[in-house]
């Protein structure tokens, strides 16, 4: 019977199994991806949700489809929206990726096509004319629609 000595593994090897995804979180390396879209009805709640509460809470997060290039900032990951609908003492949840041109092109190619943050010259040549917005920074309601934004100077 053999045992695994985790002291012999690199930081990005999880139990000796290599992965392009980092296995540790730091302020400069938080691009561990959830990478799923889901819908869950009637979440388990600890405590009680007041029946008078009726509304929605939206959050946007960075959730890269593919591992970021080494040296890239975590903010370069794709946008993902999570919505919590609260009604009649119940909470439902939906999670969806923001279908940016960038995300759709990378899904079609089945690989990362966009390079370093704010450096279009590091992108694959086939996407140089594409909009490279990640839409992962803020949410606003405008004209009856929920819009995901990438804010930059």
Residue pairs with C-beta under 8 A, 6 or more apart in sequence:
4 15
4 16
6 15
6 16
8 16
9 15
9 16
10 18
11 22
11 23
11 24
12 18
12 19
12 20
12 21
12 22
12 23
12 24
13 19
13 23
14 23
20 67
21 31
21 32
21 33
21 67
22 29
22 31
22 32
22 67
23 32
25 32
28 73
28 74
29 74
30 62
30 74
31 62
31 64
31 67
31 68
31 74
31 77
33 63
33 64
33 65
33 77
34 61
34 63
34 80
34 95
35 63
35 65
36 95
37 95
37 96
37 97
38 93
38 94
38 95
39 92
39 93
39 94
39 95
40 92
40 93
40 94
41 92
42 90
42 91
42 92
43 90
43 91
43 92
43 93
45 90
45 91
48 89
49 86
49 89
49 90
49 91
50 89
51 88
51 89
53 86
53 87
53 89
54 86
54 87
54 88
55 86
56 83
56 84
56 85
56 86
57 83
57 84
57 86
58 81
58 82
58 83
58 84
58 139
58 146
59 81
59 82
59 139
60 79
60 80
60 81
60 82
60 98
60 136
60 137
60 138
60 139
60 148
61 79
61 80
61 82
61 136
62 74
62 75
62 76
62 77
62 78
62 79
62 80
62 134
62 136
63 77
63 78
63 79
63 80
63 97
63 136
64 76
64 77
64 78
65 78
65 97
65 103
65 106
65 107
65 112
66 106
66 111
66 112
67 112
68 74
68 76
68 77
68 112
69 112
69 115
69 116
69 122
71 116
72 115
72 116
72 117
73 117
75 117
75 134
75 136
75 137
76 114
76 116
76 117
76 134
77 134
77 136
78 97
78 98
78 100
78 102
78 103
78 134
78 135
78 136
79 97
79 98
79 100
79 134
79 135
79 136
79 137
79 148
79 150
80 95
80 96
80 97
80 98
80 136
81 95
81 96
81 97
81 98
81 139
81 146
81 148
82 93
82 94
82 95
83 93
83 94
83 95
84 91
84 92
84 93
85 91
85 92
85 93
85 94
97 103
98 134
98 135
98 136
98 148
100 131
100 133
100 134
100 135
101 130
101 131
101 133
102 113
102 114
102 127
102 130
102 131
102 132
102 133
102 134
105 113
105 127
105 130
106 112
106 113
106 114
109 126
113 123
113 124
113 126
113 127
114 123
114 124
114 127
114 132
115 121
115 122
115 123
115 124
116 122
118 152
120 128
120 132
123 130
123 132
133 150
134 150
135 148
135 149
135 150
136 148
136 150
137 149
137 150
137 151
138 148
138 149
138 151
139 146
139 147
139 148
139 149
140 146
140 147
140 149
141 147
